[in-house]
């Protein structure tokens, strides 16, 4: 309805303002949801890539090469550890897979070089290594860990890796 003086009434202005506010808030909710989904997807992919890296690195130091097998130095046979896995690889080098207080998972070589397997976007919330051995010639380990997003506490991924070593 147009005023005889050529303007809008107060009711019309309030109705149009309310409709515009409703439209803008709906658009804001939609954009926020899309951006939030993209962030969660990025964090999920980060967790998966860290999980794959840990698996590849542990497999590479435990694999049999030139007829030699990695030897587990800690934890002792038929025991477990929540802090580290000590290995002497097929080249005779000592390597330790460990967790540190900041929730990072890393590898330390005999020469003191350290390599973090997780980054600042991912933290290790659970870590357990179990060493099983029935004979001197065979042993197996079970590595269980849970990686958690540093930004989304409800976003996590758990892994259980089994390795069997035979001489």
C-alpha positions in Angstrom: 0.0 0.0 0.0 1.4 3.3 -1.0 0.9 6.5 1.0 -0.8 9.4 -0.8 2.5 11.3 -0.2 4.4 8.6 -2.2 6.2 6.6 0.6 5.8 3.3 2.5 3.8 3.0 5.7 5.6 1.9 8.8 3.9 -1.5 8.7 5.2 -2.2 5.2 8.8 -1.2 6.2 8.7 -3.5 9.2 7.3 -6.4 7.2 10.0 -6.0 4.5 12.7 -5.6 7.1 11.5 -8.8 8.8 11.5 -10.7 5.5 15.0 -9.5 4.6 16.3 -10.5 8.1 14.8 -13.9 7.7 16.3 -14.4 4.3 19.8 -13.2 5.4 19.8 -15.4 8.6 18.8 -18.4 6.5 21.6 -17.7 4.0 24.1 -17.2 6.9 23.1 -20.6 8.5 23.5 -22.3 5.1 27.0 -20.8 4.5 28.1 -21.6 8.0 26.9 -25.2 7.7 28.8 -25.6 4.4 32.0 -24.2 5.9 31.7 -26.3 9.0 31.2 -29.4 6.9 34.3 -28.6 4.9 36.4 -28.1 8.1 35.2 -31.4 9.5 36.0 -33.2 6.3 39.5 -31.7 6.2 40.0 -32.8 9.8 38.8 -36.3 9.0 41.2 -36.5 6.0 44.0 -35.3 8.3 43.2 -38.1 10.7 43.2 -40.7 8.0 46.5 -39.6 6.4 48.2 -39.6 9.9 46.8 -43.1 10.5 48.2 -44.3 7.1 51.6 -42.7 7.8 51.9 -44.5 11.1 51.0 -47.8 9.5 53.5 -47.3 6.6 56.4 -46.2 8.9 55.9 -49.1 11.3 55.6 -51.6 8.5 58.8 -50.3 6.9 60.9 -50.7 10.0 59.5 -54.2 10.7 59.6 -55.7 7.2 62.0 -58.5 6.6 64.9 -57.7 4.2 68.0 -59.6 3.3 66.8 -62.5 5.4 66.9 -60.4 8.6 63.9 -59.6 10.8 63.3 -56.7 13.1 63.7 -57.5 16.8 61.4 -56.1 19.4 63.4 -54.8 22.4 60.5 -53.3 24.4 58.0 -54.1 25.7 59.3 -57.4 26.9 57.7 -60.6 25.5 54.2 -61.2 26.7 53.9 -57.7 28.2 52.5 -54.3 27.1 53.5 -50.7 27.1 51.6 -47.4 26.8 54.5 -45.3 26.0 57.0 -46.9 23.5 57.9 -49.7 21.2 61.6 -50.4 20.9 62.9 -52.1 17.7 66.2 -53.1 16.2 65.5 -53.1 12.5 66.9 -55.3 9.8 70.0 -53.0 9.5 70.8 -53.4 13.2 69.7 -49.8 14.0 67.7 -49.1 17.1 64.4 -47.3 16.6 61.8 -46.3 19.2 58.1 -45.5 18.4 56.9 -43.4 21.3 54.2 -41.0 22.5 55.0 -37.8 24.3 53.2 -35.7 26.8 51.8 -33.3 24.1 49.9 -36.2 22.4 52.3 -36.5 19.5 53.5 -39.9 18.1 57.1 -40.0 16.9 60.0 -42.2 15.9 63.6 -41.8 17.2 66.5 -43.4 15.5 69.7 -44.7 17.2 71.6 -41.6 16.0 69.1 -39.3 17.9 67.1 -38.2 14.8 63.5 -37.7 15.7 60.5 -37.7 13.3 57.0 -36.8 14.4 54.3 -39.0 12.7 51.5 -36.8 13.8 51.1 -33.1 13.4 49.6 -30.3 15.5 46.1 -30.9 14.1 46.1 -34.5 15.4 46.8 -35.8 18.9 47.1 -39.3 20.2 44.5 -40.0 22.9 45.2 -43.7 23.4 48.3 -45.8 22.7 49.0 -49.4 23.6 51.6 -51.9 22.4 51.3 -55.6 23.3 54.2 -58.0 22.5 53.3 -61.7 22.2 55.9 -64.4 21.9 55.5 -68.2 22.2 58.9 -69.2 20.9 62.3 -67.7 20.3 61.8 -67.7 16.5 58.4 -66.0 16.3 56.8 -63.0 17.9 54.0 -60.7 17.1 52.9 -57.2 18.3 49.6 -55.4 18.4 49.7 -51.7 18.2 46.4 -49.9 19.2 46.1 -46.2 19.1 43.4 -43.6 18.8 44.0 -40.3 16.9 41.8 -37.4 17.8 41.3 -34.1 16.0 42.8 -31.2 18.0 39.9 -29.0 16.9 36.9 -31.3 17.1 37.0 -33.5 20.2 34.2 -35.8 18.9 36.2 -36.5 15.7 38.5 -39.5 16.2 39.8 -42.6 14.5 41.2 -45.8 16.1 43.5 -48.3 14.7 44.7 -51.7 15.7 47.7 -53.0 13.7 49.0 -56.5 14.0 52.5 -57.6 12.9 54.0 -61.1 13.0 57.7 -61.6 12.9 59.3 -64.9 12.1 63.0 -65.7 11.8 
